[in-house]
Amino acid sequence: MSEAFRQAGPPANVQYYLNGILSGWPVPAFPGNTTVLSAIANMVNPIWSGTLSPALAIAQGKQAVQAVLDEYVAKW
């Protein structure tokens, strides 16, 4: 166990932790989560660069994300 965990009271970096909680966004944890996040990034990036229309990028991204979710649900 590190020395930081043995110290009494709040850790010296507690404010960074609290700032992270206030500014972060929750990500659901499930098998395939990283694949879904990658699919979303791959969906949004072409929109920002102007290489795909939002409608087409979203349609493609939806298919990729839905495939991962379907596989996850099928296992449960």
NORSULZI-V436409 format. One line per field, one symbol per residue. ss: DSSP state (H for helix, E for strand, L for the rest). psi: psi as a letter, one per 40 degrees, with the letter a starting at -180 (. if undefined). Layout:
BEGIN
ss=???
psi=???
END
This chain:
BEGIN
ss=LLHHHHLLLLLLLHHHHHHHHHHLLLLLLLLLHHHHHHHHHHHHHHHHHLLLLHHHHHHHHHHHHHHHHHHHHHHL
psi=hiddeeiiiiidfdddddddddeihihihiheddddddddddddddddeeeiiddddddddddddddddddddde.
END
